[in-house]
């Protein structure tokens, strides 16, 4: 039997009901001690993406954490994650602590992949991915931010257009 490549398809009508439900997370990565991460997912016109699914994972080379969260009608999401240490990188380098994110939503042919870095982490200055982004405004779109008067961090995702979140080609 010969294998053949088929074209990508958008996520079907059962996407939200089948995938966007609570997922138990190992070692308290969602709900245990750590940091609350919240944000909004919007399309190129700034409209909320009400049926996105975000998968978030992180590691420090020893421990790992995984969480899954869906957006609500306003495109908002909220998840609790632990802040882990630097990540082993290629060639013995250490990448700055970060959260890897996959975004799934109706209309996307493939998942979108990005990273969320922690604000004010000194390791950000030497991170190879952040250093590869020449435009400081684009680089800043990968760093979560604190909000005055609120605990936790905020990270908004813009799927296209002005202010687009930098996505990785994986």
C-alpha positions in Angstrom: 0.0 0.0 0.0 1.3 3.4 -0.9 1.0 6.3 1.4 -0.1 9.6 0.0 -0.2 13.1 1.5 -3.7 14.6 1.7 -4.5 18.3 2.0 -5.0 19.9 5.3 -8.6 20.4 6.4 -10.1 22.9 8.8 -11.2 21.6 12.1 -14.8 20.3 11.8 -18.0 21.1 13.5 -17.3 18.9 16.6 -14.1 20.7 17.5 -15.4 22.7 20.5 -17.6 20.0 22.0 -14.9 17.2 21.7 -11.8 19.0 22.7 -12.7 22.1 24.8 -13.5 20.5 28.1 -11.5 20.4 31.4 -8.4 18.3 31.3 -6.7 16.9 34.4 -3.2 18.3 34.6 -0.3 16.4 36.2 1.5 17.7 39.3 -0.8 20.6 39.8 0.2 22.5 36.7 -3.3 23.9 36.3 -4.7 24.8 39.7 -1.6 24.3 41.9 0.9 26.9 43.1 2.2 29.1 40.4 1.0 32.0 38.2 -2.4 32.7 36.7 -2.1 33.4 33.0 -5.0 35.1 31.3 -5.6 36.7 28.0 -7.7 37.1 24.9 -7.5 35.5 21.4 -8.6 37.8 18.6 -8.7 37.5 14.8 -7.2 39.9 12.3 -10.1 42.3 12.6 -9.9 42.3 16.4 -13.0 40.2 16.9 -12.8 37.6 19.7 -12.2 34.0 18.7 -14.8 32.3 20.9 -13.9 28.7 20.1 -10.1 28.5 20.4 -8.3 25.8 22.3 -4.9 26.5 23.7 -2.5 23.8 24.8 0.3 25.0 27.0 3.3 23.1 28.1 6.6 23.8 29.8 9.7 22.0 31.1 12.9 22.8 32.8 14.6 19.6 31.5 13.4 17.7 34.5 9.9 18.6 35.5 7.1 19.3 33.0 3.7 20.8 33.1 0.8 20.7 30.6 -2.6 22.4 30.6 -5.4 22.9 28.1 -7.9 25.8 28.1 -10.6 27.0 25.8 -11.7 30.6 25.1 -15.1 31.9 26.1 -17.6 33.9 24.1 -15.4 37.0 24.6 -12.3 35.2 23.4 -10.9 35.2 26.9 -8.9 32.3 28.5 -7.5 31.7 32.0 -5.1 29.0 33.2 -2.8 28.5 36.2 0.8 27.4 35.5 4.0 27.0 37.4 7.0 29.1 36.6 9.7 26.6 35.9 13.4 27.3 35.3 15.6 27.7 32.2 15.1 25.1 29.4 18.0 23.0 28.0 18.6 24.3 24.4 20.6 23.3 21.4 24.4 23.1 21.8 24.3 23.2 25.6 22.7 26.6 25.7 19.9 27.4 28.1 16.7 28.9 26.7 14.9 31.4 29.0 12.0 30.0 30.9 8.9 30.0 28.7 5.6 28.4 28.0 5.1 26.7 24.6 1.6 27.3 23.2 -0.4 25.6 20.4 -3.5 27.4 19.2 -6.3 25.4 17.6 -9.5 27.0 16.2 -12.1 26.6 13.6 -10.8 27.9 10.2 -7.1 27.2 11.0 -5.6 24.6 8.6 -2.8 23.9 11.0 -2.2 24.7 14.7 -0.3 28.0 15.4 2.7 27.7 17.7 4.3 30.4 19.8 6.0 30.9 23.1 5.2 33.0 26.2 8.1 34.4 28.1 8.0 35.8 31.6 8.5 39.5 32.1 11.7 40.9 33.7 13.5 37.5 33.5 17.2 38.2 33.0 17.5 35.0 30.9 15.3 36.6 28.2 18.3 38.7 27.1 20.3 35.6 26.0 17.4 33.5 24.7 18.1 32.5 21.1 14.5 32.8 19.8 14.0 36.2 21.3 17.4 37.3 20.0 16.5 36.2 16.5 13.6 38.7 16.3 15.2 42.0 15.2 12.1 44.2 15.7 11.8 45.1 19.5 8.0 45.6 19.1 7.5 42.1 17.7 9.9 40.6 20.3 7.8 42.2 23.0 4.7 40.5 21.8 6.2 37.2 23.1 6.5 38.5 26.7 3.6 38.3 29.1 2.9 41.4 31.0 1.7 42.3 34.5 -1.4 44.4 34.9 -1.6 47.1 37.5 -3.8 46.1 40.4 -4.1 42.4 39.3 -2.1 39.3 40.2 -0.9 37.0 37.5 0.2 37.7 34.0 -1.6 38.6 30.7 -0.8 37.4 27.3 -3.1 38.2 24.3 -2.9 36.4 21.0 -3.6 38.2 17.8 -3.9 35.6 15.0 -3.1 38.0 12.1 -2.9 41.6 11.0 -1.5 44.5 12.9 -0.1 43.5 16.2 0.1 39.8 15.1 1.7 37.5 17.7 4.9 36.0 16.3 4.2 32.4 15.4 6.8 29.7 14.8 7.2 27.7 11.6 7.2 24.1 13.0 
